[in-house]
Each structure stands twice: as C-alpha cells, then as structure tokens.
Amino acid sequence: MRREKILLVTSAFLLSTISSMAIVPIRPVKAVLVNSMAVGMSGTDVHELQGRLKFLGYYHGTLSGSYSWQTYWAVRDFQYAFGLPIDGIAGPLTNTTLMKATSHYAPAKQSKPVTAPSAGSTSITSAPTNQNVTVPTSNNGISQNDINLMAHVVYGEARGQPFIGQIAVAAVIINRYHSSLFPHSIPGIIYQNGAFTSISNGQAWLGIHQQNVQAVMDAIHGFDPTHGALYYWNPATATSQWVWSQPVMLQIGNHVFAK
C-alpha cells in the first residue's frame, strides 16, 4: 500500500511538471543560399536565386530552378550593380549580398501586376495597403522596379511629411545615383548597409501610395528641393556623430539635408 501511494505521488509530480513546461513553437527556417551555383546546375537553391534576382528586377525569366544563361547574365548584372566581382557565378559573396538585399523577399506575398490602365504603365497592388498604385514602366533610364523600390523608401522615410519633404527624400536617392561616391544603381544605393532606416527596420514595406510614386517621378525629372544634398536625417532622433559633422544646408519637414 505504501509503495502504491509513492508511485501515485511520483506520477502526479511528473504530470504536473510536464504540464507546466513552456511549449516552444517551432519556427520555420528562413531559406539561405549557401552553395555556389553556375550554369548547368539546378535545384531549389537555383530557384531561390532566380526568385530573389527577379524580386530586385535583374531576372525576367521563369523560376525554373535551372541555372540558364539568362540566370548567368542576371547574376552578372546584380554583381555589377552591387560592386561585386563580375563572373556570373553565384558564390558565397554574391549570395550573402543578395540575401541582405532581399531580406523582405517572400514569394507567396509578392504583389502581382494587373491589367495596365493605359499604355506605358502598369497597375501594381500594394499588399500592405490594398491600394492600386500606378507605377510607370520606366523613366529616364530608371526601371519600373527601381521606381517602385524608391516609392517604398519614400513612404517609409517620409510618410506624414509634406509632399515636398517626400520629393526631397527621393531627390537624395537620385543625387546619390549620379554621384561617384555611391553605387551606380538604385538597389545598390538603397540596400547599402545602414543607408536608409526604413529598409533596416522594415518600415519601407508597410505600404505605398500614389503620392510616393509622384514624389519619385518629380525627383527623376529634376525637381530637387535639397539643392544637391546627399544625406539627410531627423535632428530629433539622429545619434550618429558622423552625420552631425556634415554642414546642414536646409531643413524640410522633419529632416535636415547636407552634401
């Protein structure tokens, strides 16, 4: 009898302990490109590579999972835009850079183009805001993907700002595009480490509005209220000693601008 009581107490203790243990949910592992890839190879890594290159606008084929010559040239274009050694091989450095540049890549959630409302433009649905935003196919050598990317940055950096403040943010990107101090591509500029807070914290992907696109188009067509500024920051929140070492040219909205 004594032994049965001991067994019952022990069993109750074990059940109580197990039931009180925290259940840790299993999180899906984010895809990581770890293998070098070249023409002739195929597999899930190649499919992932093509998807990420397409996300940035460098690859325009189907996501076949086969490393075709079209994939090769897309990799070369990406390497050129991001200042990498240009060999058309998706090696460790290229893969790491691509992963960082596409940290918000999610195939199942990407917006899909719908019927163009007029010639020369495409209507793109922004998933976060559920709005239809018309983005020109290209303008002054800037691709539709680049215009769309810039508009997201303008939203993330300057939403709530006056329209001229949104143009100013877009103008800084264009000024960097024409400066020898920065990569000569819009994605290369925007995805530089620490270049834009809204890219680092994900605010750029919360939405997009037609006004953001219009601000980008105004900047592309030469409207620059910053008078050539290459940098801007919010004086109320900026903590970098380096930015405060730059001479302030002017203030627009909540941002100050400097060359």
C-alpha positions in Angstrom: 0.0 0.0 0.0 2.8 2.4 0.9 4.5 1.6 -2.4 1.3 2.3 -4.4 1.0 5.7 -2.7 4.6 6.6 -3.5 4.0 5.6 -7.2 0.8 7.7 -7.3 2.6 10.8 -5.8 5.6 10.4 -8.2 3.3 10.1 -11.2 1.3 13.2 -10.2 4.5 15.2 -9.7 5.8 14.2 -13.2 2.5 15.1 -14.8 2.4 18.4 -13.1 6.0 19.1 -14.1 5.3 18.2 -17.8 2.1 20.2 -18.0 3.9 23.3 -16.6 6.7 23.2 -19.1 6.6 26.0 -21.7 5.9 24.8 -25.2 8.3 26.4 -27.6 6.8 26.8 -31.1 8.9 25.5 -34.0 9.7 28.4 -36.3 10.2 27.9 -40.0 13.8 28.2 -41.1 14.4 31.0 -43.5 16.0 30.0 -46.8 19.7 30.7 -47.0 21.8 30.5 -50.2 24.9 28.6 -49.1 26.1 26.8 -52.2 28.0 28.2 -55.2 25.9 28.0 -58.3 26.9 28.2 -62.0 25.5 27.5 -65.5 24.3 23.9 -65.8 23.3 23.4 -62.2 19.7 23.0 -61.0 17.8 22.7 -57.7 16.0 24.6 -55.0 18.9 26.9 -54.4 18.8 28.0 -58.1 15.1 28.5 -57.8 15.6 30.7 -54.7 18.4 32.6 -56.5 16.2 33.3 -59.5 13.3 34.4 -57.3 15.5 36.9 -55.4 17.0 38.3 -58.6 13.6 38.7 -60.0 12.5 40.5 -56.8 15.2 43.1 -57.5 14.4 43.3 -61.2 17.5 41.6 -62.6 16.0 38.3 -63.7 13.0 38.3 -66.0 12.6 34.6 -66.8 10.5 31.9 -65.2 11.6 30.4 -61.9 12.7 27.2 -63.5 15.3 26.1 -60.9 17.8 25.6 -63.8 20.9 27.9 -63.9 20.4 29.0 -67.5 22.4 31.6 -69.4 19.6 34.1 -68.7 20.3 33.4 -65.0 24.0 33.9 -65.6 23.5 37.3 -67.1 21.1 38.3 -64.3 23.8 37.4 -61.8 26.4 39.5 -63.7 24.0 42.5 -63.7 23.5 42.1 -60.0 27.2 41.8 -59.3 27.9 44.9 -61.4 25.2 47.0 -59.6 26.4 46.0 -56.2 30.2 46.4 -56.8 31.0 42.7 -56.7 33.5 40.7 -58.8 31.7 40.1 -62.1 31.9 36.4 -63.1 28.2 35.2 -63.4 28.8 32.7 -60.6 26.6 32.9 -57.5 29.3 32.3 -55.0 29.4 33.0 -51.2 29.9 36.8 -51.5 27.3 37.2 -54.2 24.8 35.0 -52.3 25.4 36.8 -49.0 24.9 40.2 -50.6 21.8 39.0 -52.4 20.3 37.7 -49.2 20.9 41.0 -47.4 19.4 43.0 -50.4 16.3 40.8 -50.4 15.7 40.4 -46.7 11.9 41.0 -47.3 11.6 38.6 -50.1 8.5 36.4 -49.7 7.4 34.7 -52.9 3.9 33.9 -51.6 3.3 37.6 -50.6 4.6 39.4 -53.6 2.3 41.8 -55.4 1.1 40.8 -58.8 0.7 43.1 -61.8 -2.9 43.6 -63.1 -4.2 44.9 -66.4 -2.5 48.2 -67.3 -4.9 51.1 -67.3 -3.1 52.8 -70.1 -0.2 52.3 -72.4 3.2 52.7 -70.8 2.1 52.0 -67.2 1.2 49.0 -65.0 -1.2 48.9 -62.0 0.5 47.3 -59.0 -1.4 46.3 -56.0 0.4 47.0 -52.7 -0.3 44.2 -50.4 0.1 46.1 -47.1 -2.3 48.9 -48.0 -4.6 47.2 -50.5 -4.4 50.2 -52.8 -3.9 50.3 -56.6 -0.8 52.3 -57.3 0.2 53.1 -60.9 4.0 52.9 -61.4 5.4 53.9 -64.8 7.2 51.1 -66.6 10.4 53.1 -66.8 11.5 56.7 -67.0 14.8 58.5 -67.7 16.7 55.2 -67.5 15.1 54.2 -64.1 13.2 50.9 -64.3 9.7 50.2 -63.0 11.2 48.1 -60.2 13.5 50.9 -59.2 10.7 53.4 -59.2 8.6 51.1 -57.1 11.5 50.5 -54.7 12.2 54.2 -54.3 8.5 54.9 -53.7 8.5 52.4 -50.8 11.6 54.1 -49.3 9.8 57.5 -49.6 6.8 56.0 -47.8 9.0 54.5 -45.1 11.2 57.6 -44.6 8.7 60.5 -45.1 5.1 59.4 -44.6 3.3 62.1 -42.7 5.7 64.7 -44.2 4.6 67.4 -46.6 4.8 66.4 -50.2 7.9 68.5 -50.8 9.6 66.5 -48.0 8.8 63.3 -49.8 10.3 64.7 -53.0 13.4 65.7 -51.0 14.0 62.1 -49.9 13.6 60.8 -53.5 15.9 63.6 -54.7 18.7 62.4 -52.3 18.4 58.9 -53.8 18.7 60.4 -57.3 21.6 62.6 -56.2 23.4 59.6 -54.9 22.7 57.8 -58.2 24.6 60.5 -60.1 27.4 60.7 -57.5 30.7 58.8 -57.8 30.6 58.3 -54.0 27.7 55.7 -54.3 26.9 52.6 -56.3 25.5 53.4 -59.7 22.2 51.6 -59.3 19.1 52.3 -57.3 19.1 48.9 -55.5 22.8 49.3 -54.7 22.2 52.7 -53.1 19.1 51.7 -51.2 20.4 48.4 -49.9 23.8 49.8 -48.7 24.2 48.8 -45.0 22.6 51.4 -42.8 21.8 53.8 -45.7 18.1 54.1 -45.0 16.4 53.4 -41.6 13.2 52.3 -43.2 15.0 49.5 -45.0 16.8 48.4 -41.8 13.6 48.4 -39.7 11.1 47.3 -42.3 9.0 50.5 -42.4 9.5 50.7 -46.1 7.4 47.6 -46.7 4.4 48.8 -44.7 2.7 50.4 -47.7 2.9 52.6 -50.7 0.8 55.4 -52.0 0.4 57.2 -55.4 1.8 60.3 -53.8 5.0 58.5 -53.0 5.3 57.5 -56.7 4.7 61.0 -57.8 7.4 62.3 -55.5 9.8 59.8 -57.1 8.8 60.9 -60.6 9.3 64.6 -59.7 12.8 63.8 -58.5 13.6 61.7 -61.6 12.6 64.7 -63.7 15.0 67.0 -61.9 13.0 68.6 -59.2 15.4 68.8 -56.3 14.3 70.9 -53.3 17.5 69.9 -51.5 19.8 71.6 -54.0 22.1 68.5 -54.4 22.0 67.0 -50.9 23.5 63.5 -50.5 22.5 63.0 -46.8 19.5 63.7 -44.6 18.5 62.9 -41.0 15.9 63.7 -38.4 17.6 66.0 -35.9 15.2 64.9 -33.2 16.3 61.3 -33.4 19.7 61.1 -35.1 22.6 59.9 -32.8 25.4 59.4 -35.4 28.3 61.7 -34.7 29.3 61.4 -38.3 26.1 62.9 -39.7 26.2 65.8 -37.3 29.7 66.6 -38.6 28.2 67.4 -42.0 27.2 71.0 -42.6 23.4 71.4 -42.7 22.2 73.1 -45.9 18.5 73.4 -45.1 15.5 71.7 -43.3 12.4 70.4 -45.0 9.7 68.9 -42.8 11.3 66.8 -40.0 14.6 66.3 -42.0 17.7 68.3 -42.4 19.8 67.9 -45.5 23.6 68.0 -46.2 26.0 67.4 -49.1 
